[in-house]
Amino acid sequence: MSRSHRKHSITGHTTSESDKWYKRFFHRKERARVRNLLSHCQYEELEFELPYDDWSAPKDGKKYFDREEFPELMRK
């Protein structure tokens, strides 16, 4: 493919492909917690919080890199 290159110079901190399974697991856990509180009419305990921490995820966040220093990272 002649045009198979990245448009933006940003990449994950690790070699993990995706955080999809991690996000699905923790969002499912949070929905179950909220559903349980609603079914028992415990509205005062109902607080929405971020169910996961980005830094403990497999991808561990993203960062920008220098295109000239790492041209091989611009390839898909």
N, C-alpha and C positions, 0 to 999 in steps of 0.2 A: 504494500500500500504506500503510495508515494506521499500521502499527506497524513501519515499516522504519527502525529506528534502531539505533545501536550500544548494547550493554549496558555496555561498559567503555571508558573514555577512554584507549585506547592505540593508537598508530599507528606505522608505520615511519618511519625518518628520511628516506627518499627516496620518489619516486613509483613505484618499481618495485612491481609487483603481488605477486611471489612470489620465493622463493629456490629453488624446486623444481628447476629445471634445474641450478642451481649445486650443490646438495646431492647430486643424483643423479650428477653428473659426478665429484665428489670421492669419494663413497662407492664408486662403481664402480672408481675408480682404487685406492683402499685395498684393496678386496677382491681385485683382481687382484694387487697386491703380496703380500698374505698368501698367496694361492693359489700364487703362484710360489715363495715361500719354503718352503711346506709340501711342494710337489712335489719340491724339491731337498733335502729333509731338513735345512734350515738353521734348526733350532729355536732356537738361541741368538741369532739375529738377529731373531727374531720379537717385536716390540714393537708393541702397539696404541697408536696415537696418533690424535689428532683430525686427520682428513684435510683440514680446511679451517679458515679463520679467519673468524669471524662479521663482523669489521670490514672484510674485503675482499669480502664478499658484496654482491650488487646492492642488497639492502634495507638493509644496514648497521645492523642492530639495530633495536630498538624503544624507544619512550619514552612516558611518560604526558603528557597535556596537560590544561590547565584547561578544563573544560566550559563555564564562563561566558564565558571569553575567546574560545573558538573553537567556537561552537555548530554551525557548518556542518560541522565534522569529525565530529559525532555522527550525521550522515545517512549512509546506506549508498549 
